[in-house]
C-alpha cells in the first residue's frame, strides 16, 4: 500500500540512475579523511588472536591493573574483518574495507533520499552534504559497520513511510550479523522502535499506517531476537548497556563528551578543528529549519528518529554520524516542500557534468590518501619514547596515558604491560577508571594512584596535570621527554635522557 503524502511538484528522480557520478563523488568525500584511530592497534591485535586461536579472548592479558579480568568483547567480528584486511593488503586493505562500508552507506542513503521524491537538485545537495559531514567520522573502527547498517535501516523505514510495501525481512539476519560487529545494533533497534511507535499512533486514524506499524513491529521483534545469536547471548546486551551508561566514560573518552563541551574545547585549544563539525551542525540547523518551514507529519516517524538522534549527538559527540544518517531522508523531503515553487520543476535540472564529477571524485581520493599505503595517526603517538625504551631494553609495568594504551600494547606488549587502554569499560572496573581520571587530571588523591600499583614507568604527556604530579615526586626520575610524551622511571637507571624535539607526525603501525 502506498501512503498518501503531500504532493511534490516533480517527477520521480533517482540518484542511482540519473546521477551516478554524484553518488561516486559522495563516496569519495565520505572516505577522504583517513587517520588511525587510537583503538586500531587493539582491534587488529584482537582479530589476529581470534584467527590464530579460533576463539574470542575472554580475559585480559595486556594490563597489570586488570590482569585476568573478564573481557566483554562485543566487536569481535569487526576486529576479525580488520585483521584479515590488514593481513592481506596492509594499510591499503584497511582503506579498502572502509571504502566498502562507506559505499554501502552512501548507496543506501541515496536510495532513501530518492524515495522521498525530493527535487533533483536537493537530492544531490543533500547526499553530498551528508558525505562531507560523515567524512571525519568514517574511520577504521567497528563503528563503520554501524553506519552502514543504520543507513540500510533508515532506508527501509523511509521506503515504508513514503511508498509502503518495503521489503523488511532481510533486516532480521542483518541484525544477527550487526550484533557481532558492533554494539551500535541497539541504535538500529531504537530507530525501528521509534518508527513503530509513531506509525502506531498515526495508525489510529489511518489503516495504511496501522499496517506499516504492524509489519515493522513484527520485524523489529525478529531483529531483537536475532541479536541473541552471538557468543555472549543475553550478556551482550548487559555489556553494551554498561558501556553507554557509565558516567566515567564521559570524563576520559573524547567520543563521549557532550558536543557543546567538545566545541568549546576546540574553540579554546584548536579552532581549526571546529571545521570538522561545521557540516553536521549546518545539517542539524537545516533539518530543523526545513521541518519548521514545511511542517507536515506524513513522515513523522522519520522526523522523530532524526530529532531524537540529533539530541543524542549533543549528549555525546560520538553520535554525530548517527544523527547525520537519520536526518538525510526527512531533510531532503522537507527542504523540497519548503522551497517548492510554481511552475513544477522538471525531473532533471542543471545536472552536473559527469566528467567533472568523476575528475573531482578522483582528485578527492588522491588528496585524501585513499590509494596510499600510509596512515597518519589521529594525534602524535609516543613513538620517540617507545623507541627510547626499545633501544635501552626497558620493560615493565607502564602507567600510561589512556589513548596510548593500545599503541603500547602493539609495540612493547611482549615485554611490558599497561595500566589502561581504550577497551576501558569492557575490561577495567569502574574503580580503576576513576583512579586513572584522578591521576590524569591531577585531582586530590593522584599521588595515591602512584603508590597503589606496581608501576615501573609512567608515560604521560608533558603538558598534563599528571606530569606535574609525577615530576614533583622525588621518587620518580625523568628518563626521556619530547613534545609528545615524557617517560619516568621509579628507579634511577643508567641511561641517557634525550629531551626536546618538535611534535612529530606518527603513522600506523
Residue, then its C-alpha position, 0 to 999 in steps of 0.5 A: x500500500x502506498x501512503x498518501x503524502x503531500x504532493x511534490x511538484x516533480x517527477x520521480x528522480x533517482x540518484x542511482x540512475x540519473x546521477x551516478x557520478x554524484x553518488x561516486x563523488x559522495x563516496x569519495x568525500x565520505x572516505x577522504x579523511x583517513x587517520x588511525x584511530x587510537x583503538x586500531x592497534x587493539x582491534x587488529x591485535x584482537x582479530x589476529x588472536x581470534x584467527x590464530x586461536x579460533x576463539x574470542x579472548x575472554x580475559x585480559x592479558x595486556x594490563x597489570x591493573x586488570x590482569x585476568x579480568x573478564x573481557x566483554x568483547x562485543x566487536x569481535x567480528x569487526x576486529x576479525x574483518x580488520x585483521x584479515x584486511x590488514x593481513x592481506x593488503x596492509x594499510x591499503x586493505x584497511x582503506x579498502x574495507x572502509x571504502x566498502x562500508x562507506x559505499x554501502x552507506x552512501x548507496x543506501x542513503x541515496x536510495x532513501x533520499x530518492x524515495x522521498x521524491x525530493x527535487x533533483x537538485x536537493x537530492x544531490x545537495x543533500x547526499x553530498x552534504x551528508x558525505x562531507x559531514x560523515x567524512x571525519x567520522x568514517x574511520x577504521x573502527x567497528x563503528x563503520x559497520x554501524x553506519x552502514x547498517x543504520x543507513x540500510x535501516x533508515x532506508x527501509x523505514x523511509x521506503x515504508x513511510x513514503x511508498x509502503x510495501x518495503x521489503x523488511x525481512x532481510x533486516x532480521x539476519x542483518x541484525x544477527x550479523x550487526x550484533x557481532x560487529x558492533x554494539x551500535x545494533x541497539x541504535x538500529x533497534x531504537x530507530x525501528x522502535x521509534x518508527x513503530x511507535x509513531x506509525x502506531x499512533x498515526x495508525x489510529x486514524x489511518x489503516x495504511x499506517x496501522x499496517x506499516x506499524x504492524x509489519x515493522x513491529x513484527x520485524x523489529x521483534x525478529x531483529x531483537x531476537x536475532x541479536x541473541x545469536x552471538x557468543x555472549x547471548x543475553x550478556x551482550x546486551x548487559x555489556x553494551x548497556x554498561x558501556x553507554x551508561x557509565x558516567x566515567x566514560x564521559x570524563x576520559x573518552x573524547x567520543x563521549x563528551x557532550x558536543x557543546x563541551x567538545x566545541x568549546x574545547x576546540x574553540x579554546x585549544x584548536x579552532x581549526x578543528x571546529x571545521x570538522x563539525x561545521x557540516x553536521x551542525x549546518x545539517x542539524x540547523x537545516x533539518x530543523x529549519x526545513x521541518x519548521x518551514x514545511x511542517x507536515x507529519x506524513x513522515x513523522x516517524x522519520x522526523x522523530x528518529x532524526x530529532x531524537x538522534x540529533x539530541x543524542x549527538x549533543x549528549x555525546x559527540x560520538x553520535x554525530x554520524x548517527x544523527x547525520x544518517x537519520x536526518x538525510x531522508x526527512x531533510x531532503x523531503x522537507x527542504x523540497x516542500x519548503x522551497x517548492x515553487x510554481x511552475x513544477x520543476x522538471x525531473x532533471x535540472x542543471x545536472x552536473x557534468x559527469x566528467x567533472x564529477x568523476x575528475x573531482x571524485x578522483x582528485x578527492x581520493x588522491x588528496x585524501x590518501x585513499x590509494x596510499x599505503x600510509x596512515x597518519x595517526x589521529x594525534x602524535x603517538x609516543x613513538x620517540x619514547x617507545x623507541x627510547x625504551x626499545x633501544x635501552x631494553x626497558x620493560x615493565x609495568x607502564x602507567x600510561x596515558x589512556x589513548x596510548x594504551x593500545x599503541x603500547x600494547x602493539x609495540x612493547x606488549x611482549x615485554x611490558x604491560x599497561x595500566x589502561x587502554x581504550x577497551x576501558x569499560x569492557x575490561x577495567x572496573x569502574x574503580x580503576x577508571x576513576x583512579x586513572x581520571x584522578x591521576x590524569x587530571x591531577x585531582x586530590x588523591x593522584x599521588x595515591x594512584x602512584x603508590x597503589x600499583x606496581x608501576x615501573x614507568x609512567x608515560x604521560x604527556x608533558x603538558x598534563x596535570x599528571x606530569x606535574x604530579x609525577x615530576x614533583x615526586x622525588x621518587x620518580x626520575x625523568x628518563x626521556x621527554x619530547x613534545x609528545x610524551x615524557x617517560x619516568x622511571x621509579x628507579x634511577x637507571x643508567x641511561x641517557x635522557x634525550x629531551x626536546x624535539x618538535x611534535x612529530x607526525x606518527x603513522x600506523x603501525 
